[in-house]
Amino acid sequence: MPRRSSAWIRPAVCLLTALLAIGRAAAASTEQALVEFVEQHTGEALELIEKSVNINSGTMNFAGVRQVGELLRPYFAALGFEVRWVDGAPFGRAGHLIAERAGTGPHVLLIGHLDTVFEPTSSFQRFERIDAQTARGPGIADMKGGNVIGLMALRALAAVDALDALQVTVVLHGDEEDAGAPLHLARQHLVEAAKSADIAIGLENADDDPTTAVIARRSSSSWQLRVHGRSAHSSQVFGEDVGAGAIYEIARILHGFYTELSGEANLTFNPGLIVGGAQTDFQDEPLRGRASGKTNIVAGTAIASGDLRALSVAQRERAKARMRQVVAAHLPHTSAQLMFEDSYPPMTPTAGNERLLALYDEVSRDLGFGPVTAVDPRKAGAADVSFAAAHVEMAIDGLGLLGGDSHTPREYADLRTLPLQTKRLAVLLYRLGRGAGT
């Protein structure tokens, strides 16, 4: 059998090497163009943030929430997105802005929110420039700045003809700060979008640290404990016919929760309110309670309400089971009912989330901004990305405008992070469109 010639191998390898070098050079050139676009349009982005901040969009100010959505709508439409408003009447809120654009590559879901905690009655209403690198305003970091960062990153991609390499859905909720009810209706559109997406990116400000991002968030559930005992003269407490009373029983249960569960990593359970006495009056919304009695009366009722946070559904359900076991070991002549209500699911850390963080870290290093590591889940509260995380291959959050003092009249943004975060997001999206992370 004649020997096959290998003379073609060296030229082929050289050609392949040359093509790869050209491809890398082209990619580097495109990324540089993305960076330059962001630098040239940062002033415009800041103007849009100011306009957005100056519109009061407290969650219950439905007209204001819609107005912020209408402010952003034409920018998405100009990029070829199909934009629609989801009416929030079925869940008692203003609604959501959703923008969708077809593309050839992976499906990326960008998540933000239009509302703030500052209602029209708040004294904190306007954007204020503090100095060259700081501005203050209601919702500037949480998270009107993040919405604009997402928009500007998409504009940068369009400017270098790279937006078609992604399929993009943007969901901007109108009720993140005070979610509508029923919650499954309020988050239905986000969950539906996530089920068809590959990657979810949250534009929250997270822990306001440019060296970190979020790949894990804990769940948020509430619990209520109602305890009953035999009311009688205090001289008869602990007796065969009276027993311990409701206050001793609720104290036993809460101490049992602490003893049994307080050492578990990433699990917390906090009693936020407790009332007990001969008579109690308890109200869920807004949370408040009142009790009356006398020192010589054994308390007949006691009620406690709190929250429960866990890093996974499995951890949350284990905690519930152990809490029920504690409750079941009643003191004499007492009874108790423990009820749970789940709201925000956990964003459980996954290999896919770690892979996306590694890609984001690489982008940050390549741009000269240094490494990015994962936030401790104990420092990351519940957020809308958690509704999407279980349905996508990769998820990350905390890529928005950074600052501090969120939810207070001192809320501010570090304006140096506006171009920094926008550049990182734009290059991350570009690389995802080229198949990075798969």
N, C-alpha and C positions, 0 to 999 in steps of 0.2 A: 504494500500500500504506500503510495507516495506521501511524503511528509508535507503537512500543510505549512505554507509559508507564514511566518509571523512578522513579515516586513511591515504589514499595515498597522501593527499595534502601536509602535512609537508615535507615528503621526497622529493616530486617533487619540491617544492619550494627550498629546500636546494640544490637539484641537479642543478636546474636552476641558482641559485645564484653562485654555484661553477663554472658552465660553463661560466657564464658571467665574473667572476673574472679571469678565465683562459684566456678568450678572451681578456680582457683588458690587462692582463700581456703580452700576446703574441703580441698585438698591440704595447704596450710600448717598448717591446724588439725590434720589427721591426723598430720602429721610432728611437731608439737608434742606431741601425745598420745603418740606413740612415745617421744619424748625423756623425757617425764614418767614413763612406765611404767618405763623403764630406771633412771631416778633413784630411783624408789620401790622397785625390786627389786634394786639393786646389792648390798645387804647379804645378801640371800637367795642371789644368785649367788656371792658370796664364800664363804658357808657350804657351798655345793655343791662349789666348787673344793676347799675344805679337806677335805671328806669324800673326794673323789676322790683327792687327793694322799696321804691317809693310808692308802689301799689300795695295797699294793705290787703293781705291775703290770709288773715287769720282763718283757721279751718272753718269756722261757722259764718264767715263773711263770704257767702257763696258768690256774690257778684264780683268781689275782689279776686277770688280764686280763678274764676272764669276769665277775668281781665288779664291776669298774668298768662294764662294759657293763650289768649288771643294775641298777646304781645309776641309770644314765641312762634305761633303758628306760621306766619309768612316766611320766617327764616327756614323752617323745615320744608315748607312747600317749594321754596326757591331751589332746594337741593333735589327736588323730584320725589319727595315723600308724599304719600297719601296721608292726610292729616284728618283726624276726626275727634269729636268730643263725645265722651261717654257720659250720659246723663246720670247723676248720682241719686236721683229721687228714690230708686229702690232700696238704697242703703242710707238714706238720710243725709247726704252730703252733696257738695257742688258737682263732683264728677271728676273725670280724668281726661288728659290730653294724650292721644296715642298717634304716633307717626310711624309709617311703615314704608320701606323701600326695598324693592327686589334687587337681587345681585346674584353673582355666580359662585361666590365662595361661602364660607361658614356663616351661620346665622348668629348675629350678635344682638343681645338684648341689653339696652341701656336703661337704667332705672333711676328716676329722680322723683321729686315732689314739688308741687307748686305752693303749698300752704305753709304757714308758720304758726307758732304758738301765740303770736301777738294779735289779738282781736282789735277792732276799732276803738275799744275803750282804753287800750294801752297808751301810755304816754310816749312809748318808743315807736316812732312812725317813719323816720326819714333817714336816708343815706347821709353820712357825714364823713368827710375826708379828715382824718386826724393828722397824718403826715404823709411823706412820700411813699411809705410802705404799709400804711395802715388805714383802713376805713371801717366805720361802724355803721350798723343798720340792722333792722329786724329781718332775720332770715338770710343775712348776707353770706354766712358760712353754712347754715343749715336751712335750705341748701340751694338758694337761688344762684349762688356762684357756681355750684356744681352743675346745675342745668345748663348754664352758659358754657362751661368748659366742655361738656359733651357736645353741644352744638358747634362750638368753634373747632373742635377736633374733626368733626364730620365735614365742616367747611374746608378745612385744610386738606383732607383727603380728596374732596371734590376738585380742589384747585390743582392738584397734581394728577388728576385723572385716575385715582386709586379707589374711589368710593364704590365703583361697580364690582370690585373684588369681594365685597361683603354683602350679605343680606342683613338689613338693620331694622330692628324694631325699637322704638323709644316709648316708654311708658312713664308718664309724669302724673303721679297721683295728686288728687286734690284733698286728701285726708290722711296723710301719713302721721301728722301730729296728733290726730284724734280720729282714729279709724271709724268708719261708718259701721252700721249693724243692719242685717247680719254680716259678719266679717267675711264669710265665704262669697257673698255677692260683691262686697267692696274690693276683694282681691281676685275675683274671677277672671278678669281680663289679663291680669299679670300672669296668673297661673297658666292660662291658655297660651299666652305668648311664649312662656318658658317651655312649654311642652313641645313646641316646634323649633326652639332655639338650640344652639350648641353651647353658647357661652353667655354668661350673665355678668354684667359689670355695673356695680352700684356707684353712684356719683355723690354719695354722702361725704361728710368731712371726717367721719370716724373719730379717732383720737387726736386729730389735728397735728399729726407728726409726719413730716415729709419723708421720714426714713422708715415708715411702716405702712402696711396695707392689711386689709381684713380678709382672711380666708375662713374664719369661723366666727359665728355669733351664737349666743345662747338663746333658747326659746323664752317665751314669756307666757306664763299661766297665772291665773288667780285661784285662790282657795278660800273657802269660808268654813269655819268650824262653829257649830251650834251645840251647846252643852246644856243639859237639864239635870237638875238635882231636886231633892225634896226640901222645900222651904219650911223652916220651923224656927223655934226659939233657939238662939245660939247655944244655950246651955245643953242642948240635946245633940250638938254636932258630934259626929263619930259614933253615935249610938246605933244600936241594931235597927231601929225604926227610921232613922234619919240619914245616916251615912255621912259622906264627906261634903256634899254640896257642890254647886256648879263651879265656883271659883277654884276650889282645890282641884277639881277634875280638869279644868282647862289649863291650870298651871302644870299639872302632871303631864298632860298631852304635849304642851309646848316644850317643856323640858325634855320629854322623850324625843321629840323631833330633833332637838339640838344634840342630844346624846347619841342618837342613832345615825344621824346624817351629816353633821357639821364637818366631819373630816374628809368628805368625798370631794375630790378635785372637780372644779367647774360647776358644782351644784350649790345653789343658794336657795333659801326659803325664808322669807322675812314676814313676821306678823306686823302689819302696819297700823292696825287699830284693834283695840280690845275693850269690851265693856262687860260688866257683870254686876249683878245685884238682885234685889227682890223683884224689880221690874227693869226691863231694858227696852230701848227703842233703837233700832238699827236701820240704816238706810244705805243702799248700795251706791246710788248715783245722785249727787256726789257723796262720796264715802263719808259717813258721819254716824255717831252713836251717842246715846244718852242713857244713863243708868241712875236708878234711885234705890235706896234701901236704908238700913240701919245697922249699926255695929252689932246689935243683938239679934239680928235675923240671919239665918243661913241662906245664902244666895240661891235662888231657884233657877236662874238662867245666866249664861255667859256666852258671848259671841266674839270671835276673833276673825279677822280677815287679813290676807296677805298675798304675796306673790311667790312663784316658784320658777327658777331658771335652770335650764340644763343644756348640755352641749349636744345631746342627741335625743331622738325620740325614745330610744331604749333606756337611756339614763333617766329621762323624765318619768317614764312609766314604772321603772323600778322604784324611784323615789315615792311615787304615789302609793304603790303597794306597801312599802315599808311604813309610810305615814298612816295608812289605814290599819296596819297591824298595831301600831302604837295606840291609836284611838280605840281599838277593840278591847283593850285590857282595862275595862272600866273600874273605877273605884266604887265602893258599895252605894247602891241606890242612885246611880247616875247613868245617863245615856248621852250619846253624842253622835252627830252626823257630820261627816266631812265631805264637802262638795268641791269639785274642780271645774274650772272653765279654761280651756286652752285658747290662746289668741295667736301670737306669733310663733311659728315653728322654728326649730333651730336651723342654723346653717352649719351643718356638721363638716368638720375638716375632712377633705378627701384627697386622694392622690392627684385628681384632676385640678383641684384648687391649688395644690402645692405646685403643680406644673405651670399653671398660669402665673402664680406669684414669681416663680423662677424666671419666666419670660419677662415679666414686668421689671424685675430686679436687673435683668440683663439690659433691658432698654434704658433704665435709669443710669446704670454704669456707663453704657456706651455714649449717653448724652452728657456725661460728666457730672451727674447729679448724685452719685454715690449709691451705695446698696440700699435695698428695701427689704425689710424682714416682716414677719407676721406679727400682728397685734396679739397680745394675750387676750383670750376670749373673755376674761373677767373684766376687761376694759372696753369691751365692745357690746353695746346694748342691742336690743332687738331692732331690726330694720326690714324694709320691704324686700331686700335681696333674698331674705330667708325663704320667702314664698316661692322664689324661682330656683333656688340652689339645688333642691332635690331633683329637679327635672332637667338639668343641663349637665354637660360633661365637665365644665369648669366654671367657677364663679369667683369673683373678687369684689371687694367694696373698699370705700375710702379714697376714691380717686378724684374727689371734688376739690373745691376751694377750701383752704385750711385757714384756721384762725383760732378762736377761743370764746369762752363765756357764752356758749349757745344757750338759748332759752332764758336769757337774762337781758335786761336793758343795757348791758355792756357788750353784747355780742359784736365781735369784730372779725375782720378778715386780714390776713397777712398777704398783701397784694403781690409780694414777691413770688408767692406760690401760684398765682394765676397763670403766667406763662410757663412756669415749671411743670405744673400738673397738666396743662393743655398739651405741651410738647410730648410728655411721657405717654399720655393717652393716644395722641395722634399716631405716634410711632408704634405703639403697641397694636393699635387697630390695623395699621399698615402691614405689620409683620404677620398678624393673624390672617389677613387676606392673602398673604403669600404662603400660607400653610404652616407657619411656625406654631409649635405647641401641639401639633397633631401626632 
